[in-house]
Structures are given as C-alpha cells and as structure tokens.
C-alpha cells in the first residue's frame, strides 16, 4: 500500500516538474510529457482505488 502511494506521489511530482520545465523553457515537449505522465498516473490511481473498493464490497 505504501509502495503504491509512493509511486503515485513520485509520478505526480514528475508531472509537476515537467510543467515547471514547460513554463521555464516554453518547449511544448515538456507539457506533452507532463500531460502523459498525469494521464497514466490518474489511470493507475483510479485502478488502485477500484481494487480497494472491490475488496471492501466482496
């Protein structure tokens, strides 16, 4: 459980760093990387919480 929280936190931090690089440099590739990291982090988080909810129900 702690491992998954740490991974999700690190991925969100990576997305934030990408957005900071985008603001600093103006290069679109950093924004694209940030959005991609954010998208997959949210998908992973929703999947993780779905498993937790299914464990409670069953």
VEXDREN-2710 file (C-alpha; in Angstrom, 1 decimal):
% VEXDREN-2710
k/r/px/py/pz
1/UNK/0.0/0.0/0.0
2/UNK/2.8/2.4/0.9
3/UNK/4.6/1.4/-2.2
4/UNK/1.7/2.4/-4.5
5/UNK/1.2/5.7/-2.6
6/UNK/4.9/6.5/-3.1
7/UNK/4.8/5.6/-6.8
8/UNK/1.7/7.8/-7.4
9/UNK/3.3/10.7/-5.5
10/UNK/6.5/10.4/-7.4
11/UNK/4.6/10.3/-10.7
12/UNK/2.6/13.4/-9.8
13/UNK/5.9/15.1/-8.8
14/UNK/7.4/14.2/-12.2
15/UNK/4.4/15.7/-13.9
16/UNK/4.7/18.9/-11.9
17/UNK/8.4/19.1/-12.7
18/UNK/7.6/18.7/-16.4
19/UNK/5.1/21.5/-16.2
20/UNK/7.7/23.7/-14.4
21/UNK/10.2/23.0/-17.2
22/UNK/7.5/23.9/-19.8
23/UNK/6.8/27.2/-18.0
24/UNK/10.6/27.9/-17.8
25/UNK/11.5/27.0/-21.3
26/UNK/8.3/27.2/-23.3
27/UNK/9.1/23.9/-25.1
28/UNK/5.9/22.0/-25.9
29/UNK/7.5/18.6/-25.4
30/UNK/7.6/19.2/-21.6
31/UNK/3.9/20.0/-21.5
32/UNK/3.2/16.8/-23.5
33/UNK/5.3/14.7/-21.2
34/UNK/3.6/16.2/-18.2
35/UNK/0.2/15.5/-19.6
36/UNK/1.1/12.0/-20.5
37/UNK/2.5/11.3/-17.0
38/UNK/-0.5/12.9/-15.4
39/UNK/-2.9/10.8/-17.6
40/UNK/-1.3/7.5/-16.7
41/UNK/-0.9/8.4/-13.1
42/UNK/-4.6/9.1/-12.8
43/UNK/-5.5/5.9/-14.6
44/UNK/-3.3/3.9/-12.2
45/UNK/-4.7/5.7/-9.2
46/UNK/-8.3/5.0/-10.3
47/UNK/-7.4/1.4/-10.9
48/UNK/-5.8/1.1/-7.5
49/UNK/-8.8/2.6/-5.7
50/UNK/-11.2/0.5/-7.7
51/UNK/-9.4/-2.6/-6.5
52/UNK/-9.6/-1.3/-2.9
53/UNK/-13.3/-0.7/-3.3
54/UNK/-13.9/-4.1/-4.8
55/UNK/-12.1/-5.7/-1.9
56/UNK/-14.4/-3.9/0.6
57/UNK/-17.5/-5.0/-1.3
58/UNK/-16.6/-8.6/-1.7
END
